[in-house]
Amino acid sequence: LPEFKEERVRKIAVENLKKEGIEALIVVGGDGSYMGAKKLTEMGINCVGLPGTIDNDISSSDFTIGFDTALNNVVTAIDQIKETMSSHNRCCLIEVMGNKCPDLTLFAGIACKADYIVTADRPLEEKELIESLKKDKEEGKDCEIVLISEKLYDLNELTKHIKEQTGWDTRNDVLGYIQRGGAPTAMERFNSIRMGSYAVELLDQGIGGVCVGLVNNELKYFDILEALDFPRNKHLDLYKTYDLIK
């Protein structure tokens, strides 16, 4: 909550926790949750952060809790959409969550072998995209799947322009909150248990103000402020993989 940034509000939280006999917390979330955990640790409640966000935008961990489940939801949706696009010889623009972090779009694009992926890190001008789609149509492709990170285009306007200028019968689909729901994948459950167990071990040792990360499949911990300074968008090298399979 925004008001948690105020020290007087945090003091109330600390008092309430102590009244309930709570000496430590495991905090699951992103940047804001991590900062709250750091502040509470400074006020006497030891906290350990676990990376929880579907965007995979916590750079101190290779993968965050929520990402694998969301990715599987995205891939399932794309596979189902692609069946209709192929049978009707259509082009579909699919908007995927994660504007500032491209991982959902990038990983899904590789897994589904999308025809185009467009992210904030790899933008594509509307004119260039339209020309490429037009060329594909002339060469006889039977369908097109274009994955786009959210907030990059007015999707309805882009769909209209593609339809008018390329000859493709074009549709769009905003996956929206379907990406955020559903039962966690087996790997998500497995890694969450690993991270949670490790967090308990750290708290038992009196360690707080840190966050847990999964790095090269090893559990590590970092000071929260250090972790928040890590460079963003850790998987940009995967664009090379996408280019190879495209």
N, C-alpha and C positions, 0 to 999 in steps of 0.2 A: 504494500500500500504506500502511496506517496507520503502520507503523514509519518511513516516510519523513519523518514529521513530526519525528523525532528528529535533532538535528544530527550525532550520531556516525554515523548511518546515511547521511546525505547526504555526509559526508566520505568514507566508503568509496566511494560512488557517484562522487564527483569524482575520487578516486584511480584508480578503474577506467577512467573515461572518458579521463583523461590518459594512462594506460598504453597505451590503444588509439589515441592520437593524435586523439581526438575533442575538438574545441574548442568546438563549438556544437551545439544540439539544436533541432529543431522538435517541439513537444509538442502532440499532438492530444487534446483531452478537455474536461472541464468545470471546475467551480470548483476541485476538489482538484488536478487536473493543472496548472491555472494557478498555484496557490500553490506547487506543487513547482517549476514553471518559474521563478517569481520567486526562490525561495530558492536554486536552483542558479545563477542569474545573479549573485546577491549573492556567491556563493562562487567565481566566476571562470569558469563555463561559461555563455556567452551562450545564452539560450533565447528562442524566439518561440512563442507559443501560437496554435493554430488551434482554432476552436470546433467540437468534435465531440460531439454529443449528439442523439438522436432527438427529445427533448422540445422542442428549440428554446428552451432556457432560459438561453442566454448573451445577455444584453441588449445587449452591445456590438456584436452583429451582427444584422442583420435575419433572417438565416437561418443555421442551423448545418449542418455536414456531418453527414448522416444523416437530417435532418428530411424532406427531399423524398422520399427513398426510402421511409422509414417511412410517410409520408402516402399515397404511392401504394399501398403494401401495404394500408393501412387502407381506402382508397377501393375498391380491387378487392374486398376481403373483404365490405364493406358491399353493394356492387352485387350480389354473388353471393347473399348472404343475403336481400336484398330480393326477389329473384325468387321464392324459396320462400315468403317471408312473404306476398307478394301473391297467389300462386296458391292458398295455403291460408287466406287471410284471417286472418292471425295478427299478433300484436304481438311484436316482438323487442327485448330490451334488450341493447345491445352495449357491452361495457366496453372502453375505449380507454386506452392507457398515457398517463401524464402527469398525476399528481395535482396537483402544485403549479403546473404550467404548463399552461394549457388549450389550447395551440395545435393539437395533433394532433386533439383532439375538435372544436375550433372550426372549423378549416380543413376537416376531413372533413365536418362537419355542413353547411357551406355547399356544398361540392362535390357532396354526395349529396342535398342538400335534405332532411335528416333532419327528422322531425316534431318532435322535441324534442332539445335538447342540455342536458346538466347537467354543470357544472364547479364547481370550488371557488370560482371567481369569480362564478358565476351558479348558485347552488344552487337546488334546487327541493324543497320539503317533500314527503314521500311522499304525504300526504293531497291536496295540490294536484295532483300528477302523476296520481294515481288519478282524481280528479274530472275532469281534462281528458281523460284517456283514455276514461273512461266516456261523456263527452259526445260525443267523436268517434265512438264505437261507435254511439251512438243516432242520430247524424247520417248513418250509413251509410258511413263510411270503410272501405276494403277492407283496409288494413294499416297498421301503425304501426312506425316505426323510431325508437328512443330511444337516443341516444348518451350514454354516461356515462363521465366520467373515473374512473380506478381509485380504489379505497379510499373511495368516498363512501357506498356502500350495501353491505349484505349482499345480493348480487344474487339468490341463491336465495330468500331471504325476500321480497324485493320482487316477484319474479316470481310467487310464490305468492299474495301479497296482491292483485296486479293481476288475476290469473286469477279469484280468488274474488269480487272486488268490481266488476269492469267488464264481464264477459262475453267479454273477449278471450281467445282461446286463445293463451297467452303462453309464449314461450321466452326463453332468454338465451344469450349467447355471449361468452366472454372471449377476445379475440383473442390476448392473451399475446405470446409471443416471435415469433410469425409476423410481427409488426410490425417486428422488429429485423433480419430476415434478407433474403436475396435480392440480386440484382444491383443495383448503384447505378443510378439513373436517369441519363439523358444530362445533365440540368441539374446533378445532383449531381457528376458527373465533371468537368464544365466548370468549375463554381465551385471545386471542390477544387483543380484544377490552377491556377486563377487565384490562390487564396489561398496555395497552396504556393510558387508562383513568387515571389510578393510577399514571403513570409517569407524566402526565400533572399536576395532583394535586400537586405532589412533586415539580415540577418546579415552580408552582405558589407560593409555600411556600418558594422559594429561595433555595431549597435543590438540590445539585448537587454532582457529583463524586460518585454516588451510582448506584446500579442496582436493578431491581425489580425481585422478585422471587415468585413463587406459591408454598407454603409450607403447606401441609395438607389442600389444597384447600383454603388457606388464602393468601392474598396479603401481602408481606413483602418487606422491602428494606434493603440492606446491603451496607456498604462501599465497593467499587469495589475491593480494595486490600484485604480486609477481605474475600470477596466472592471467589477470585481467590486462596485463601489458603484452601478452603474447601476440605475435602477428596474426591477423585474421585470414580466413579463406585458405585453410591448410592443405586442401586437396587440388590446387590449381593444376598440378602436373597431370591430372587425369584428363585434361583437355587433349593431351597428346594421345592417350588411349582412345578417346572418342574419335579423333581424326583418323586413326589407323583402321577403325572398324567401319567408318562411315562409307 
